[in-house]
C-alpha cells in the first residue's frame, strides 16, 4: 500500500513539474516578446529624440540664449533677462491705443497684435503679428542703452487670408 501511495505521489509530482515546465516556458516566451517590443520602442524613441535634438540645435542656432558672441555684447547681463526685457518692450506696443506703432499695416477694423517673439542675437528680433484674420512677420533691430530699449523696424511682411 505504501508503494502505491509513493507511486501516485511520484506521478502527481511529475505531472505538476511537467505543468510548471510548460507554463514557465510560455511565460518566458511571452516576457521575451514583451522585452523585444520594448527594445524596439526604445530604439524608435532614440531615433525620434535624435531628430528632435538636431532640430532643436538648428532652431536655437539663431538665438541669444546660445550665441556666445552675441552675449559678449552684454557681458554683465544674463541673456534671459535681456530677452525678457525686449519681449516686454515689444508686447507693450500691443497695449497702445490705436494701431500698433511697430506694424505698418492697418487691420480690417482690428488691431494687429504681436503674438510670438524670438530674440535672434544682440541686435535683431523677429516677431509674428496678427489681427485674427491676417498675419505677418516683422524684423526689428533693438539697442539697449542706459537701461532703455530702442526699437527700429527693419522690414515686415503680411500674409493675407484669402
C-alpha positions, 0 to 999 in steps of 0.5 A: 500500500505504501508503494502505491501511495509513493507511486501516485505521489511520484506521478502527481509530482511529475505531472505538476513539474511537467505543468510548471515546465510548460507554463514557465516556458510560455511565460518566458516566451511571452516576457521575451516578446514583451522585452523585444517590443520594448527594445524596439520602442526604445530604439524608435524613441532614440531615433525620434529624440535624435531628430528632435535634438538636431532640430532643436540645435538648428532652431536655437542656432539663431538665438541669444540664449546660445550665441556666445558672441552675441552675449559678449555684447552684454557681458554683465547681463544674463541673456534671459533677462535681456530677452525678457526685457525686449519681449516686454518692450515689444508686447507693450506696443500691443497695449497702445491705443490705436494701431500698433506703432511697430506694424505698418499695416492697418487691420480690417477694423482690428488691431494687429497684435504681436503674438510670438517673439524670438530674440535672434542675437544682440541686435535683431528680433523677429516677431509674428503679428496678427489681427485674427484674420491676417498675419505677418512677420516683422524684423526689428533691430533693438539697442539697449542703452542706459537701461532703455530699449530702442526699437527700429523696424527693419522690414515686415511682411503680411500674409493675407487670408484669402 
